[in-house]
Amino acid sequence: MNTSPLLVGVVQLNSELLALESNLSTHADWIRTAQSESLELLLFPELSLTGYQLGRRTPEAAMRADDERLKSLARIAPNMTVVVGFVEQASPGEYYNAVAYLRQGEIAAVYRKINLPTYGGLEEGKWYHPGEELVQVECKPNWTANTLICADLWNPALVHCAMLRRPELLLAPVNSASAIVSDEFSNENNWQTNVSFYAMLYGVPVLMANRYGAEGDAWFWGGSRILGPRGEVLAQAEDRECLISAELDLNSIAAARFDHPAIRDANTLLIQRLLNQS
């Protein structure tokens, strides 16, 4: 079996609200930088092409999944898997907070955010349709990835369902702003707990990509990181726009899952029966 390592990267940047052309150009620059470092997978934050607080202007930022602008990004580094955040227009008036997997010059897959937050300063349920399917994508032989977008990771059942598919990677593009939930809920501390817990529990490397910078009154605090399969920090972004990277290997994932076989012992049939009783 091919057990070659995977070189991964996370871009921490501050997208401009509704400035698609400028954001596309910035993405292209970061993709070229990652290509020069021989990275094989590159993750951008949630809604990286559009900015976050779109509100009633959401339709202005939307593009279809086969948009030529996405294909142009894919052609820059065809052998790299690049995951970008965008607003997908599926039909007139139907919009999704989504990510596109770009590979081999094409859009290989699209994942639509399932858990749309409508609490604190978050209003996504007002503007987007919820996704209904998990998506698993092969990034390289023996390396598959599942993406869960921001609030998806605060629904443990979604993470569990994704991990039952046994991906080698969990990708976590987020748009986390300080105090956007409440003054008492620390996004900075709680996100660190969230992603390190899932990495440790399931023996899965986690790539978390957050924004860094201001958008209106919101401050996106950064904290992007790459975690190994025991929850250890392999790379962490400084307080600025930057690219971080790490090398992952299958042997360390196998060892972590052998030591703590959470997926093996999930007992899905029992859980289904208990859920049906609730």
N, C-alpha and C positions, 0 to 999 in steps of 0.2 A: 504494500500500500504506500502511496505517496504521502510522506509525512513532512513535507517541506514546510518551513515556517511561513507566516503571513506578516507582511509589513503593513501596518495600519497607521492612519493619521486622522486627526480631528482638527478642523479649522474653527477657531474662536474669532468671530468678527461681529461688527455692528452693521446690520443691513439698513439701508435707507428706506423709509416708509414710502411705498408706492413708486419707487424709482427702479423699475424693472431693468431698464437698459444699463444703468450704472451698476446695479447689483449683478447682472449677468457678466459684465466686464470684470468686476472684482472676483467673481467666482472663477472665471477663466484664468485670471492671474494666479489664484491659489492652486488651481488644478495643475497649471504648468510648474509651479514651485514643487508641488508634491511629486509630479512626474520626474523632475530633476533629482529627487531624493529616492527614486525607485520604489515609491509606495504603491501598494497593490489595492488598497481600499482607503477611501477618503470620505469622511462624514462631515456635513455642514449642519448648523442648527436648524431647528424648526422654522418653517416659513422664511428660510434664508434669502429667497429671491424677492420677497415682497415686503418684509417688515411685518410686525405683529398686530398693531392696533388698527386694523383696517375698517372695522365697523361697517357702516352702510356703503362704504366704498369698496367692499370686497369684490364686487363684479369687475371693477376696473383692473384688479390685479390678477384675475383668473386667466388660465390658459388650459387648453386641452392637453391630454396626456401625450398626444403625438405632435405637439407644437415643435416647429422647426428650431426654435431657440433652444429647447432642451436637447435636441439632436446635435446642435452645433457644439454644446458643451460636451456631449458624449464623444464627439469626434476628436476632441483635443488630446485625450489620452485613452484610446480605445481598449487598451489592455488593463486599465484600472477600473475598479468598480467605484463609482462616485455616487453619493446619496445626497440629494439636495431637497430642500423644503420649498413647496410652492402651493398655490391655491389651484386646485383642479376643477375645471368646469366639465361636468359629465353630461349635462343636458341644459337647456335654457333654464336659468334660475336654480340649478342644482350645483352646489359648490362644496368642496371637501378641503379640509386642512390635510395635506398629503405630502408624501415624499416620493421622489422618483429615483429608481435605481438606474444609473446610466452605465452602460457597458457595451463594448464592441461597436461603438458608434450609434447605438440605438437606446431606446427606453426599454430596459429589460423587464421592469415591473413597476407597479405603483401600489403603495400602501396608504390607505385612508385612515386617519385618526378615528378611533372608536369612542373613546371616553372624552366627551366635550364638556369642559368645566363651565359652570354658571354660578360661581360663588366668589365672594370677595370682589376684586376688581376684574374678574374674568367673565367674559360674555360670549364665548364661542358657540354655545348652543343657540344663540340668536341668529347666527350668520351661516353656520355650516350644517350640512347633513352629516350624521354619524356614519362611519364606516361599519362594515359588517363581517369582514373577513381578515384573518391573519395571512401574512404573506411571507414565504421563506424563499430566499434567493441564494443560488450558488455563486459565490464570489470567485472561487478557484476550486479545482478538484479537492474534495474532502473538507472544504470550508463553506458552510452555509451560514446565513445571517437572518435573524428576525429583527424587524424594527418596531418599536413601540414609541409613540410620540408623546412626550411630556406627561400629561395627566393620565395617559394609558398606564403608566408605571405606578400610579397611585391606586390602581385597581388590581389587587394581588391575583384575582382569578384570571385576568387577562395575561399576566406574566406567566402564571402557572401553565395556562393552555399553550402559550408560545413555547415554553421550555419542554413540554411533553413531546414536541417535535424534534427535540435533541439538536438544536442548532449549535454550531461552534462559537457563534458570536451573538450578543445582544446589543443592538444599536439604539441609542437613546438621544435623539435630537430634541432639545427643549428650548423654550423661551421663558426663562425664569427671572422674574423681576423681584427686587427686594420689597417685602411687605405687601405684595399684591394680593396675597390671601388674607392676611391680617397683620397687625403689628406684633401679635404674640406668636405667630407661626413663622419660624425662621426658615426661609427657603434655602439659605446658605448652609445651615447645619443639617436640615432634614433631607436635602438632596444627597448629601454625602452619605447619610445613613441609608437612604433608599438604594442607591446603586451598589454600594459596597455589600449590603445585605443580600441582594439578588445574586451578585457575583459569587459570594461565598456559598450561599445556599445551594445554587444549582451548578457550581463549578463551571461558570461561563464568563469569559472576558466580556467586559462592558465598556463600550465607547460612549461617553456622554459629551455632547456638544451643546454648549450654551452660548448665548450672545454676551458681548461685553460692550457696554456703552448706554447712552441715553436715547430714549424715544419718547418725545413729549415729556410728561411728568414721571415716566417709568425709568427706573435704573436697572439695567440688566447686569448682573454682578459677575458673570463669567464662571469661573470654577470648573471649566471643562477638564475632563480627565480620561485616562485609559486605565482600566483596572484588569488585573489578572484573575485567573479562575479561583483564587482563594480570597479575593477582595483586596489584594495588595495593589497599591498605586504604582503603576509603571511609568506614567507620565502625567503631569499636571500643568495646566496653563498658568502663566503669570497674569497679572491684572492689566491686560492689554490685548489687542488683536494679535493673533499668532497662530502658528501651526505646531502641534505636538505630534509625536510619533512613537511607536513601540513595535517590537518584534514579538509575535505570539507563536507558540508552538503547541502541537497537538498532544505531545507527551505530557505536558504540564496539566492540560485539561483532563486527560485520561486519569492522571494520578489524583487530581482533586475530586473527580467524580467517583473514583474507586474508594477513596477515603470516606467520602460523605455521599452515599448514593441516593440523593433526594429524588431524582427522576425515576430510578429503578423502583423505589419503594412508594411511589405515589398512590398506588391502589386506586386507580381511576374508577373502576366499576363500583367500589364501595362509595367513593365520593359522589358519583352520579346518583346512587340510591339515596344517600343522605340529602342531597340537594332536592331530589324529587319529593322528599318528606317535609321539606321546610316550607 
